[in-house]
Amino acid sequence: INNTSITHNISLPIGFKYFDFTFEKNDFFNSELKIISKTNFGDEKLDFDPEFISYKILYKKNIVGVISFYDGIIDCSLNHKGQQYEITNFQGSYFLIKVSDSKEKSDFKCTLKEYKKYTPRLSTPKSSSQLQQCIQMAIEVDYYTRNTFSSNSAATNWALAIMAGVSQLYESQANVSITVDYIYVWNTADPYSA
């Protein structure tokens, strides 16, 4: 991506009509992000900047999705008029698809027997210029997951792509922003494998 400006206005074809969206840069980590490799010899600070850029997708000033670019990949999910869409790669070309039209059906089933709606206890900003609540987070990439990538950088970019989606959900649904301050990448056996 050569043009990493703050906003882009883009028309996307959905059905037989074009809709105007605004892509707004999603800065949920900054240049102070610390990336640590967990090794047999202890913690090692990795000295690279993620090659990753993310944008919140807005429709009529409401956040409806996120799009991320990293390692030659476009990762996008957006909700438009109650329908979930994704931009997906098929044989080297990208397509905007409606998830419910996918031939691959998800077998995910929630095993929660009773759902109790959670209402977060957050203070409401007194004015629109006041900052929203913020959650500072650290990410850990376990050893098994790290080994599915060719490098620490690729594993870091993947983790940031997931957090871009999480950040968008928190911001649009709870008026809470997320900041990632640390990423730990396990390059040795981690305590999570059992």
N, C-alpha and C positions, 0 to 999 in steps of 0.2 A: 504494500500500500504506500503509494508515494504521497498522497494528500491526506495528512493526519489532522486536518483542521477540527475545530470544536464541533461544528454542526454541518450536516449535509441535508438538503431537501431532495427526496427521491420518490418517484412514482413507481409503484409496484403493481403488476397485473394480477388481480385476484378475480377469478371467474372471467367474465368478458368486459371487465371495467378496470380502469386504473385508479388507484387510491394514493393520495399524497401523504407521505410519512416524513418525519424529521428524525434523522440519526444524530444523537447528541453524545459526545464523547463520554464514556463511562470510566471515570478515574477512581477506581476502588483500590488501587495501590499506587505508590509513587516511587521516586528515585531512591528513597530510604529503605525500600523493601530489602530485607535480609534473607538470603537463601543459604541454608545450612545443609551440608551433607553429613549424615550420620554414618560413620565408618567404624571399622574394628579398632581404629586408633583414636577415636573420639570425634568431636565435632570439627568440621572443616568449613569455613566460610567460602562459598562459591562466588567468584568474581565475574558475573555476567548479568546483563540486563535482559529480562524476558523480551523476546521478539513477539509482542502480543499487543493488539489494540482491540478495544471493545467499544460498542456504541449502544446506548439505550435507544429503542425504537419508540417514537411517540406518534400518536394519531390524535389529532384535535387536542393537543397538549396533555394527553394521558399516556403514561408509559404502558405499552402493550407488548413489549418484547425486548430481545437483545440479539445483537449480531457481533461475532468475534472473528478476528482474522489472526491466524498463527500458523507457522510451519507449512504455508501453502494451502491451508484449510480455511474454509468459510463455515462457521458454525452459527446457525440462526434458528430462533424459535420466536413466534409471535402469535398473539391472539387477536383476531379481528372479527368483530361482530359475533362473538361467542364461538368461533371456530379456531382451532389450533392449526397453525401452519409452520412448516419448516423449510429451510433451504437445504437441499441435500445434493450430494454428488452422485451422479450415475454415469459410469464409463467416461469420466473426465469432463462432463458437463454438469452445470448446476441447474437445479429446477426448484421452483417454489411449489410445494405440494401441500394439500390439505391432509392432515394426519389421519382423519377418519376415513379417507379414501385409500389408505395404504393397504396393499395386499398382505403385508406382514402384520398380523394382529398380535397385540400384546397379551400375554397370559398373566399379567400382574393382577393380583388380588390382594386387597387390603385385609389383613387378618384381625384388625381392630374390631372388637365386638361392639363397643359402645363409643360413639364419637361425641365428645363434648367440645363445643366451640370454645376456643381460647381467645380471650380478648386481652391483648397486651396492655399492661399498665404503663403507658408512656405519657409524658406530659405533652400537651398540644402546644405547638408554637403560638405565641401571642400575636405574631404578625407573620405574613408570608415571607418577610425578609429574614426572619430568625432561622437559624440552622435547625435541621431536624436532629433527632437522636442518632447516635453513631455507635456501632459495635465494632471493636477492634478484634481481629481474628488472626489466628495462625493456622496454617494448613500443614498436614503431614501426608506425605506420599509414602505408603508402606512399601516394603521390599519387593513383594510380589508384583505390585502395580508398577513400581519403578522399572522392573525388569521387562515389562511389556513395551518399553520405549527404548530408543536407541541412545538416548543421552539424558543427563539431568535437565538440560534445557527443554527437551521435548516433554518430559514428565511435568516440569514446572508450567509450561504453556498449557498443557492439558488441564492441570489443576486450576489454573487461572480461568480457563474457559468455563469450567463448572461454576466457579465462584462468581463469574460475570452473570450467569443466570440466577444464582441465589441472590446476588445483590439486587438485581432487577426486581425479583419477587418481593423482597423485604421493602424496597423503596416504594413500589407501587401499591402494596397491600397494607403496609404498617407505617409508612412514612419514616423508615429507619434506613440509614445508609450503612454500608459495610466497608471497612477498610482492612485490607490484608497487610499485616506488618511483617510476618515471618512465614517462610515456607521451609519445612524440614523434609529432606528427601533421604529415605533410608537406603543406603548402599551396603548394608549388612543386615543380618537377620534382625527383625524388629520384634518388639514384645507382643505384637498383635496376632502373630501366627500361632495357632494352637493345634 
